[in-house]
């Protein structure tokens, strides 16, 4: 009898132990964002070694997969289809082969992707073809087909690893209509991120019952209202206001971030952003403790890991060698010659040969009276001598169309006032900065490290003669003296104005917030739009003329010069270091 009792006692203890068996699961989540065509460790625009790149990201992934195997989850947060000639070539020139971005991401074993605004800018034909070539879902919970009300892309992806259920919800900033022409996203709309997150969180929790919920948002963390109705960069708002997210992956703003925020229910949410170009990745360790198959504890730690520490993946480079050669041949085609070296650096301090070449082209193509343009690349140059296709990506970074619009003299003036308010400090002494800088440089892309505002919104004008008095307050800096031909400038007259499609659609809010034109009225102001991007016309312009002598038009300047000239020298060194130039 004693033996039976001992047997049953042992059996009971063993059963109890089995029934309360605990298991620890470790996951590794790696996020890339804003790769911008930086696939190879080579910059095809500047023809030099590139930092970051998918080739380096893959080396990191390969090393980590040795440890985590299938428990490594690889995610991309959008803006992969614009920025380097590699992406451009497979977007618009070779449209028959599988898209190289999709082939690379398939090769690397991505588990999910997300849409970014620069992916939308390639147009529906391109981004739908790319998404179709991807062997993983491209997400977009707030990208809605207007005809059906359904999502154009899958809203979320469900994954299971070692009994742990993971859901990734993907969204894009809804401010697309402020930047991009409707013909690029015809038939779609972009809903508010927070409203969308609330809707899908309910579905995810009730239907999927996941153990880990990840938000992957192509949006930054400094929320603002654009065009009077689109909430841009709302990632932190969603993380705080919509309970349920364990992790929020950010992108879009090219700013490194890794921190935890507390949501409205008091739960901690990791928010992380790897900036751009694959220099670093979001590197997240998730440890889950399971008891009887249920998660009873969760630990989430994140860091930004530098890809340079892992070298370049030989497997990646070997596999994509043929495409590398194709792109090198494409960008090496000669199209003309420049008699002078031009750089964006002088563009921040006055009339410059670089920006004025764009102004000249815009005026010539459109026949407009006035041109507005900004430096799209923060710090770049095209050297004197032979000019090649790769230089055109230097001269004009994105695939913007050229608009001709109707604006009153006052609207032109007020748009410039806002531009220079974003651009310049109000000098109150000769020792002050001329340019408007951040109090402290931030980590991330160089073009966004020092300036308080985005330099691609620093519009200058051609076709008019004007001064910018940096001692004056906002709204009183710009004085337009005359048209470039000496005729009077009239605040009440309607002028034809050449500008890129980003600006014409409301990008940077110079025409809406600055000039006072409502977002809905902008479309009616467009007289004409080119059918191809500005870079195409720049190439044609140079090919036809063969030899270009770039020069500054000298149609505007900062005053008072006794302050602004010395301040320009100081600020130049602050931005770019000392130089012999």
Rosetta blueprint (number, residue, H / E / L):
1 X L
2 X H
3 X H
4 X H
5 X H
6 X H
7 X H
8 X H
9 X H
10 X H
11 X H
12 X H
13 X H
14 X H
15 X H
16 X H
17 X H
18 X H
19 X H
20 X L
21 X L
22 X E
23 X E
24 X E
25 X E
26 X E
27 X E
28 X E
29 X E
30 X E
31 X E
32 X E
33 X L
34 X L
35 X L
36 X L
37 X L
38 X L
39 X L
40 X L
41 X L
42 X E
43 X E
44 X L
45 X L
46 X L
47 X L
48 X E
49 X E
50 X L
51 X L
52 X L
53 X L
54 X H
55 X H
56 X H
57 X H
58 X H
59 X H
60 X H
61 X H
62 X H
63 X H
64 X H
65 X H
66 X H
67 X H
68 X H
69 X H
70 X H
71 X H
72 X E
73 X E
74 X E
75 X E
76 X E
77 X L
78 X L
79 X L
80 X L
81 X L
82 X L
83 X L
84 X L
85 X H
86 X H
87 X H
88 X H
89 X H
90 X H
91 X H
92 X H
93 X H
94 X L
95 X L
96 X L
97 X L
98 X L
99 X L
100 X H
101 X H
102 X H
103 X H
104 X H
105 X H
106 X H
107 X H
108 X H
109 X L
110 X L
111 X L
112 X E
113 X E
114 X E
115 X L
116 X L
117 X H
118 X H
119 X H
120 X H
121 X L
122 X L
123 X L
124 X H
125 X H
126 X H
127 X H
128 X H
129 X H
130 X H
131 X H
132 X H
133 X H
134 X L
135 X L
136 X L
137 X E
138 X E
139 X E
140 X L
141 X L
142 X L
143 X E
144 X E
145 X E
146 X L
147 X L
148 X L
149 X L
150 X L
151 X E
152 X L
153 X L
154 X E
155 X L
156 X E
157 X E
158 X E
159 X E
160 X E
161 X E
162 X L
163 X L
164 X E
165 X E
166 X E
167 X E
168 X E
169 X E
170 X E
171 X E
172 X E
173 X L
174 X L
175 X L
176 X H
177 X H
178 X H
179 X H
180 X L
181 X L
182 X H
183 X H
184 X H
185 X L
186 X L
187 X L
188 X E
189 X E
190 X E
191 X L
192 X L
193 X H
194 X H
195 X H
196 X H
197 X H
198 X H
199 X H
200 X H
201 X H
202 X H
203 X H
204 X H
205 X H
206 X H
207 X H
208 X H
209 X L
210 X L
211 X L
212 X E
213 X E
214 X E
215 X E
216 X E
217 X E
218 X E
219 X L
220 X L
221 X L
222 X L
223 X L
224 X E
225 X E
226 X E
227 X L
228 X L
229 X L
230 X E
231 X E
232 X E
233 X L
234 X L
235 X H
236 X H
237 X H
238 X H
239 X H
240 X H
241 X H
242 X L
243 X L
244 X L
245 X L
246 X L
247 X E
248 X E
249 X E
250 X E
251 X L
252 X L
253 X L
254 X L
255 X E
256 X E
257 X E
258 X E
259 X E
260 X E
261 X E
262 X E
263 X L
264 X L
265 X L
266 X L
267 X L
268 X E
269 X E
270 X E
271 X E
272 X E
273 X E
274 X E
275 X L
276 X L
277 X L
278 X L
279 X L
280 X E
281 X E
282 X E
283 X E
284 X E
285 X E
286 X E
287 X E
288 X E
289 X E
290 X E
291 X E
292 X L
293 X L
294 X E
295 X E
296 X E
297 X E
298 X E
299 X E
300 X E
301 X E
302 X E
303 X E
304 X E
305 X E
306 X E
307 X H
308 X H
309 X H
310 X H
311 X L
312 X L
313 X L
314 X H
315 X H
316 X H
317 X H
318 X H
319 X H
320 X L
321 X H
322 X H
323 X H
324 X H
325 X H
326 X H
327 X H
328 X H
329 X H
330 X H
331 X H
332 X L
333 X L
334 X E
335 X E
336 X E
337 X E
338 X E
339 X L
340 X L
341 X L
342 X E
343 X E
344 X L
345 X H
346 X H
347 X H
348 X H
349 X L
350 X L
351 X L
352 X L
353 X H
354 X H
355 X H
356 X H
357 X H
358 X H
359 X H
360 X H
361 X H
362 X H
363 X H
364 X H
365 X H
366 X H
367 X L
368 X L
369 X L
370 X E
371 X E
372 X E
373 X E
374 X L
375 X L
376 X L
377 X L
378 X L
379 X L
380 X L
381 X E
382 X E
383 X L
384 X L
385 X E
386 X E
387 X E
388 X E
389 X H
390 X H
391 X H
392 X H
393 X H
394 X H
395 X H
396 X L
397 X L
398 X L
399 X L
400 X L
401 X L
402 X E
403 X E
404 X E
405 X E
406 X E
407 X E
408 X E
409 X H
410 X H
411 X H
412 X H
413 X H
414 X H
415 X H
416 X H
417 X H
418 X H
419 X H
420 X H
421 X H
422 X H
423 X H
424 X E
425 X L
426 X L
427 X L
428 X L
429 X L
430 X L
431 X L
432 X L
433 X L
434 X L
435 X E
436 X L
437 X E
438 X L
439 X L
440 X L
441 X L
442 X L
443 X L
444 X E
445 X L
446 X H
447 X H
448 X H
449 X L
450 X L
451 X E
452 X L
453 X L
454 X L
455 X H
456 X H
457 X H
458 X L
459 X L
460 X E
461 X E
462 X E
463 X L
464 X E
465 X E
466 X E
467 X E
468 X E
469 X E
470 X L
471 X L
472 X L
473 X L
474 X L
475 X L
476 X L
477 X L
478 X E
479 X E
480 X E
481 X E
482 X E
483 X E
484 X L
485 X L
486 X L
487 X L
488 X L
489 X L
490 X L
491 X L
492 X L
493 X L
494 X E
495 X E
496 X E
497 X E
498 X E
499 X E
500 X E
501 X H
502 X H
503 X H
504 X H
505 X L
506 X L
507 X H
508 X H
509 X H
510 X H
511 X H
512 X H
513 X H
514 X H
515 X L
516 X L
517 X L
518 X L
519 X H
520 X H
521 X H
522 X H
523 X H
524 X H
525 X H
526 X E
527 X E
528 X E
529 X E
530 X L
531 X L
532 X L
533 X L
534 X H
535 X H
536 X H
537 X H
538 X H
539 X H
540 X H
541 X H
542 X H
543 X H
544 X H
545 X H
546 X L
547 X E
548 X E
549 X L
550 X L
551 X L
552 X L
553 X L
554 X L
555 X L
556 X E
557 X E
558 X E
559 X E
560 X L
561 X H
562 X H
563 X H
564 X H
565 X H
566 X H
567 X H
568 X H
569 X H
570 X H
571 X H
572 X H
573 X H
574 X H
575 X H
576 X H
577 X L
578 X L
579 X L
580 X L
581 X L
